[in-house]
Amino acid sequence: MLLIVLVKKIMGVLSLDPRQSHNTGKNHHNHPNLVEEISGLIKVYNNGYVERPPIISNIPCNNIPSELRVTSRDIMIDRFTNMWVRIYVPHHVQKKVPLVVYFHGGGFCVGSAAWSCYHEFIANMASKVGCVVVSVNYRLAPENRLPAAYDDGYTALMWVKQQAASGNREHAWWLSCCNLSGLFLAGDSAGANIVHNLTLRTSSSLVALRPLSLRGTILIQPFFGGEPRTLSEKAPQPHRSALTLSASDAYWRMSLPLGSNRDHPWCNPLANNSLKSAELPAMLVCVSEMDILMDRNKEFCSALVNAGKSVKMVVYKGVGHGFQILNNSPLSNARKQEMIAHVKAFINS
């Protein structure tokens, strides 16, 4: 998954959200042996101590350019697990709009809904697509291995359902704007993996979501894996790739249950033939041409089609993993606008 590159555009004065912890575990004077490292992002020591350097700044929810005309607030869901959401509401819509529950990327091990790159991307999505977005901050591995992130995703979804069912006046500022029959789950990289596995979990009991109605899922560069290497995984990596094969392997070692390999069904969605029997809504899958995950993403889409599922795959030429949040080049900006247009068309179809 993401974020091996240092993005100068989003660096600057660090604005820490008090709910975020970059360093967890035992006292930092007692961690002599490094057991896992992804340069600039995470170090894990044999005594359980974890370091997450602040490579991306966290910014407050109200830091949104005025021209986007979007309001954003943070809401704590579970203080025990430090789980919270950041909600974005566009001002300029004249009718009830779709509701998107979004999960950030980071290989299950890094990332935050407060990271400036996600905050900027999702604020733009809310404004340009015309939707309310609930961006979920979930627990991270290796302190909280899978299925912790999936459990948090389910908790967030049930929290949204409860607010909708109760008509909670405290949350009227965003609920009153939502078309509850237009729910979409979306995410990028590890967040897209969460969306897929969360959809599998809820597929047999969609009635339990009422008054919400799940209309579709949006998977951006979904973070999948497997033991045999694909051609795109074995190909030479572009300079400064946001996701390398070694980083991908490290993320999976840190996030999967102990003793699992990359053919665990949480990592490899084709491992147990679960797609055919699952009741899945319409799906948009966004694939990047220069991403090591390209082949896995295409194989996933082919398996969905063969299982009779409704899936639209879009390939973005000349860009790599996480381009929509990490790269500010003219090409990446153009592809990002294409992606937002595709998301808008899918949601409004």
C-alpha positions as CSV (number, residue, x, y, z in Angstrom):
1,M,0.0,0.0,0.0
2,L,1.0,3.4,0.3
3,L,3.3,6.0,1.1
4,I,6.9,5.4,0.6
5,V,7.5,8.8,-0.9
6,L,8.0,12.1,0.9
7,V,5.5,14.5,-0.6
8,K,6.9,18.0,-0.3
9,K,3.6,19.6,-1.1
10,I,2.0,18.2,2.1
11,M,4.9,18.7,4.4
12,G,5.2,21.7,6.6
13,V,4.4,22.6,10.2
14,L,3.1,19.5,11.9
15,S,-0.4,19.9,13.2
16,L,-1.1,16.8,15.3
17,D,-4.6,15.6,16.0
18,P,-4.5,14.8,19.8
19,R,-6.2,11.5,19.0
20,Q,-3.3,10.3,16.9
21,S,-0.3,8.4,18.3
22,H,2.7,8.0,16.2
23,N,4.7,6.0,18.8
24,T,3.2,3.2,20.8
25,G,4.5,0.4,22.9
26,K,7.1,0.2,25.7
27,N,9.5,2.9,26.7
28,H,11.7,4.0,23.8
29,H,14.9,3.4,25.7
30,N,14.3,-0.4,25.5
31,H,14.0,-1.4,21.9
32,P,17.4,-2.7,20.7
33,N,16.3,-5.0,17.9
34,L,14.5,-3.8,14.8
35,V,12.3,-6.5,13.4
36,E,10.3,-4.6,10.6
37,E,10.9,-1.3,8.9
38,I,9.4,0.6,5.9
39,S,11.7,3.6,5.4
40,G,10.3,6.8,6.7
41,L,6.9,5.3,7.7
42,I,7.2,2.7,10.4
43,K,9.7,0.8,12.6
44,V,8.8,-2.2,14.7
45,Y,11.0,-3.5,17.5
46,N,11.1,-6.9,19.1
47,N,9.7,-5.6,22.4
48,G,6.5,-4.4,20.7
49,Y,7.5,-0.7,20.4
50,V,6.3,0.9,17.2
51,E,7.6,4.2,15.7
52,R,5.6,6.1,13.0
53,P,7.6,9.2,12.0
54,P,5.2,12.1,11.1
55,I,6.0,12.0,7.4
56,I,2.6,13.4,6.5
57,S,1.1,16.3,8.6
58,N,-2.2,15.9,10.3
59,I,-4.5,18.9,9.8
60,P,-7.7,20.1,11.6
61,C,-11.0,19.3,10.1
62,N,-11.9,23.0,9.4
63,N,-8.8,23.6,7.2
64,I,-10.7,23.5,3.9
65,P,-10.3,26.1,1.1
66,S,-13.4,28.3,1.0
67,E,-14.0,27.8,-2.7
68,L,-14.8,24.1,-2.1
69,R,-17.8,25.2,0.1
70,V,-17.5,22.1,2.3
71,T,-18.1,21.8,6.1
72,S,-16.1,19.2,8.0
73,R,-16.2,18.0,11.7
74,D,-14.6,15.2,13.7
75,I,-16.8,12.9,15.8
76,M,-15.5,10.3,18.3
77,I,-17.2,7.0,18.0
78,D,-15.4,4.8,20.5
79,R,-13.0,6.3,23.0
80,F,-11.8,2.9,24.2
81,T,-10.4,2.0,20.7
82,N,-9.7,5.7,19.8
83,M,-12.0,5.3,16.8
84,W,-13.4,8.5,15.1
85,V,-14.7,9.8,11.9
86,R,-14.3,13.0,9.9
87,I,-17.5,14.0,8.1
88,Y,-17.6,16.3,5.1
89,V,-20.8,18.0,3.9
90,P,-21.0,20.1,0.7
91,H,-22.9,23.4,0.9
92,H,-23.9,23.9,-2.7
93,V,-26.3,21.0,-3.3
94,Q,-30.0,21.7,-3.6
95,K,-31.3,18.2,-2.8
96,K,-30.4,15.2,-0.6
97,V,-27.1,13.7,-1.8
98,P,-25.5,10.2,-1.7
99,L,-23.6,9.1,1.5
100,V,-20.1,7.7,1.1
101,V,-18.3,5.9,3.9
102,Y,-14.6,6.2,3.1
103,F,-11.5,4.2,4.4
104,H,-8.0,5.6,4.0
105,G,-5.0,3.6,2.9
106,G,-1.6,2.9,4.5
107,G,-1.1,-0.9,4.3
108,F,-3.2,-1.3,7.5
109,C,-0.1,0.0,9.4
110,V,0.1,3.7,8.8
111,G,-2.3,6.5,7.8
112,S,-5.0,8.7,9.3
113,A,-8.3,10.3,8.3
114,A,-6.5,13.5,9.5
115,W,-3.6,13.2,7.1
116,S,-3.5,16.3,4.9
117,C,-3.4,14.3,1.7
118,Y,-6.6,12.4,2.6
119,H,-8.3,15.5,4.0
120,E,-7.6,17.4,0.7
121,F,-8.7,14.5,-1.5
122,I,-11.9,13.8,0.3
123,A,-12.9,17.4,0.7
124,N,-12.5,17.7,-3.1
125,M,-14.5,14.6,-3.6
126,A,-17.4,15.8,-1.4
127,S,-17.4,19.1,-3.3
128,K,-17.1,17.9,-6.9
129,V,-19.0,14.7,-6.6
130,G,-21.7,16.2,-4.5
131,C,-21.9,13.8,-1.6
132,V,-21.6,13.6,2.2
133,V,-18.4,11.6,3.1
134,V,-17.8,9.9,6.4
135,S,-14.0,9.3,6.6
136,V,-13.2,6.5,9.1
137,N,-10.1,6.5,11.3
138,Y,-9.5,2.8,12.3
139,R,-7.0,0.9,14.4
140,L,-3.6,0.1,12.9
141,A,-1.4,-3.0,12.8
142,P,0.9,-4.4,14.1
143,E,-0.6,-3.4,17.4
144,N,-4.0,-4.3,16.1
145,R,-3.8,-7.0,13.5
146,L,-6.6,-7.9,11.1
147,P,-9.5,-8.3,11.6
148,A,-9.3,-5.1,13.8
149,A,-9.6,-2.8,10.8
150,Y,-12.6,-4.8,9.5
151,D,-14.2,-4.7,12.9
152,D,-13.8,-1.0,13.1
153,G,-15.3,-0.6,9.6
154,Y,-18.3,-2.6,10.7
155,T,-18.6,-0.5,13.9
156,A,-18.5,2.7,11.8
157,L,-21.1,1.4,9.4
158,M,-23.4,0.4,12.3
159,W,-22.8,3.8,13.9
160,V,-24.0,5.5,10.7
161,K,-27.0,3.2,10.6
162,Q,-27.9,4.0,14.2
163,Q,-27.7,7.7,13.6
164,A,-29.9,7.4,10.5
165,A,-32.4,5.1,12.2
166,S,-32.7,7.4,15.3
167,G,-32.8,10.6,13.4
168,N,-30.3,12.0,16.0
169,R,-30.8,15.8,16.1
170,E,-27.2,16.2,17.2
171,H,-26.2,14.9,13.8
172,A,-28.8,16.6,11.7
173,W,-26.2,18.9,10.2
174,W,-25.1,16.0,8.0
175,L,-27.9,13.4,8.2
176,S,-30.5,15.9,6.9
177,C,-28.4,16.2,3.7
178,C,-28.2,12.5,3.0
179,N,-30.2,10.3,0.7
180,L,-30.1,7.2,2.9
181,S,-31.0,4.9,-0.1
182,G,-27.8,6.0,-1.7
183,L,-25.0,4.5,0.5
184,F,-21.6,3.8,-1.0
185,L,-18.5,2.3,0.6
186,A,-15.2,3.6,-0.8
187,G,-11.5,3.4,0.0
188,D,-8.1,3.3,-1.5
189,S,-5.4,0.7,-1.1
190,A,-5.8,-1.0,2.3
191,G,-9.0,1.1,2.6
192,A,-10.3,-0.6,-0.6
193,N,-9.4,-4.0,0.9
194,I,-11.5,-3.0,4.0
195,V,-14.4,-2.1,1.8
196,H,-14.3,-5.5,0.0
197,N,-14.1,-7.5,3.2
198,L,-16.7,-5.4,4.9
199,T,-19.0,-5.9,2.0
200,L,-18.5,-9.7,2.2
201,R,-19.3,-9.5,5.9
202,T,-22.5,-7.6,5.4
203,S,-23.6,-9.2,2.1
204,S,-25.7,-11.9,3.7
205,S,-27.6,-9.4,5.9
206,L,-28.1,-6.2,3.9
207,V,-31.5,-5.9,5.6
208,A,-29.5,-5.2,8.8
209,L,-28.3,-1.9,7.3
210,R,-31.8,-0.4,7.1
211,P,-32.7,2.5,6.8
212,L,-29.5,2.6,4.7
213,S,-29.4,0.9,1.4
214,L,-26.0,-0.1,-0.1
215,R,-25.9,0.8,-3.7
216,G,-22.3,0.3,-4.6
217,T,-18.6,0.1,-3.6
218,I,-15.7,2.0,-5.0
219,L,-12.3,0.3,-4.7
220,I,-9.3,2.5,-5.6
221,Q,-6.1,0.5,-6.2
222,P,-7.3,-2.3,-3.8
223,F,-4.4,-3.7,-1.7
224,F,-4.5,-7.4,-2.4
225,G,-1.7,-10.0,-2.4
226,G,-0.9,-13.7,-2.9
227,E,2.0,-16.1,-2.6
228,P,2.8,-16.5,-6.4
229,R,4.2,-13.2,-7.8
230,T,2.3,-11.5,-10.7
231,L,4.1,-9.9,-13.7
232,S,3.4,-6.4,-12.4
233,E,4.9,-7.3,-9.0
234,K,8.0,-8.8,-10.6
235,A,8.5,-5.9,-13.1
236,P,11.1,-3.2,-12.4
237,Q,9.7,-0.5,-10.2
238,P,9.5,3.1,-11.3
239,H,11.8,5.5,-9.4
240,R,10.3,6.5,-6.0
241,S,7.2,4.2,-6.3
242,A,4.7,4.8,-3.6
243,L,4.4,1.0,-3.1
244,T,7.2,-1.4,-3.6
245,L,7.1,-5.1,-3.4
246,S,9.2,-5.2,-0.3
247,A,7.0,-2.7,1.4
248,S,3.9,-4.6,0.4
249,D,5.3,-7.8,1.9
250,A,6.2,-6.0,5.1
251,Y,2.7,-4.6,5.4
252,W,1.2,-8.0,5.1
253,R,3.6,-9.6,7.6
254,M,2.6,-6.9,10.1
255,S,-1.1,-6.9,9.5
256,L,-2.2,-10.5,8.8
257,P,-2.9,-12.9,11.8
258,L,0.4,-14.5,13.0
259,G,1.2,-17.6,11.1
260,S,-0.7,-16.6,8.0
261,N,0.8,-16.2,4.5
262,R,-0.3,-14.0,1.6
263,D,-2.9,-16.6,0.4
264,H,-5.0,-15.8,3.4
265,P,-8.5,-14.8,2.0
266,W,-8.2,-11.4,3.7
267,C,-5.1,-10.8,1.5
268,N,-6.0,-12.9,-1.6
269,P,-9.7,-12.5,-2.5
270,L,-9.4,-15.3,-5.0
271,A,-8.1,-17.8,-2.5
272,N,-11.3,-19.4,-1.4
273,N,-13.7,-18.8,-4.3
274,S,-16.0,-16.6,-2.1
275,L,-16.9,-14.2,-4.8
276,K,-19.4,-16.3,-6.6
277,S,-21.6,-16.9,-3.6
278,A,-21.4,-13.4,-2.2
279,E,-24.2,-10.9,-2.8
280,L,-22.2,-7.9,-4.0
281,P,-23.5,-4.5,-5.1
282,A,-22.3,-2.8,-8.2
283,M,-18.6,-2.0,-8.0
284,L,-16.2,0.5,-9.5
285,V,-12.5,-0.5,-9.4
286,C,-9.9,2.1,-10.2
287,V,-6.5,0.6,-11.3
288,S,-3.2,2.4,-11.9
289,E,-1.1,1.3,-14.9
290,M,2.3,1.8,-13.1
291,D,1.1,0.1,-9.8
292,I,2.6,-3.2,-8.7
293,L,-1.0,-4.2,-7.9
294,M,-2.2,-3.7,-11.4
295,D,-2.3,-7.4,-12.4
296,R,-4.0,-8.4,-9.1
297,N,-6.6,-5.7,-9.5
298,K,-7.3,-6.8,-13.1
299,E,-7.5,-10.5,-12.0
300,F,-9.9,-9.5,-9.2
301,C,-12.2,-7.7,-11.8
302,S,-12.1,-10.7,-14.2
303,A,-13.1,-13.0,-11.3
304,L,-16.0,-10.7,-10.5
305,V,-17.2,-10.7,-14.1
306,N,-16.9,-14.5,-14.3
307,A,-18.9,-14.7,-11.1
308,G,-21.7,-12.7,-12.7
309,K,-21.1,-9.5,-10.7
310,S,-21.6,-6.0,-11.9
311,V,-18.1,-4.3,-12.1
312,K,-16.7,-1.4,-13.9
313,M,-12.9,-1.2,-14.2
314,V,-11.0,1.9,-15.1
315,V,-7.3,2.0,-15.8
316,Y,-5.4,5.3,-15.3
317,K,-2.5,5.5,-17.7
318,G,1.0,6.6,-16.7
319,V,0.4,6.8,-13.0
320,G,1.3,4.7,-10.0
321,H,-0.1,3.7,-6.6
322,G,-1.6,6.5,-4.6
323,F,-1.1,9.1,-7.4
324,Q,-4.4,10.8,-6.4
325,I,-3.1,11.8,-3.0
326,L,0.7,11.7,-3.3
327,N,1.6,13.3,-6.6
328,N,1.0,16.8,-7.7
329,S,2.4,16.5,-11.3
330,P,0.3,17.8,-14.2
331,L,-0.3,14.2,-15.3
332,S,-1.4,13.0,-11.8
333,N,-3.7,16.0,-11.4
334,A,-5.3,15.3,-14.8
335,R,-5.8,11.6,-13.8
336,K,-7.2,12.6,-10.4
337,Q,-9.8,14.8,-12.1
338,E,-10.7,11.8,-14.3
339,M,-11.0,9.6,-11.2
340,I,-13.3,12.1,-9.4
341,A,-15.4,12.3,-12.6
342,H,-15.7,8.5,-12.8
343,V,-16.7,8.3,-9.1
344,K,-19.3,11.0,-9.7
345,A,-20.7,9.2,-12.8
346,F,-20.8,5.8,-10.9
347,I,-22.5,7.3,-7.8
348,N,-25.1,9.1,-9.9
349,S,-25.8,6.3,-12.3
